[in-house]
Amino acid sequence: MLSPKPPKTLTLPETRRLWSSIVTEFAVDDEPGLLMLLMELESLQRVRSAQAAILEQGEYLTDERGVIRPHPALAVEKDAYKQVLASFRSLNLSLEPTRDARSPATLRKVS
């Protein structure tokens, strides 16, 4: 079976690559799985958009009264990250490291 192409709503190269990679490597081919993956990657795009706004405008903004407030995109970033992680769990995709994650102190040098 050919992997479905990334949907048009995935506009970032990063999310389009992830779509193709995940669909292929994890054999996601059922409609609910593809929908969950789409929602995950759209959430990742929201994360990236929020991060761009924060980077451009700063983490804090001054309102019309001169009060310094957190940038509204901080909340968007946080919520979208939660959605990405929840989608990973729903698709049973592992977030575990694929290599030995022991601390360097516990690793032995191989001679």
PyMOL commands that set and color helices and strands:
alter all, ss='L'
color gray80, all
select helices_A, chain A and resi 13-25+31-57+72-90+104-106
alter helices_A, ss='H'
color red, helices_A
select strands_A, chain A and resi 60-62+68-70
alter strands_A, ss='S'
color yellow, strands_A
deselect
rebuild
show_as cartoon
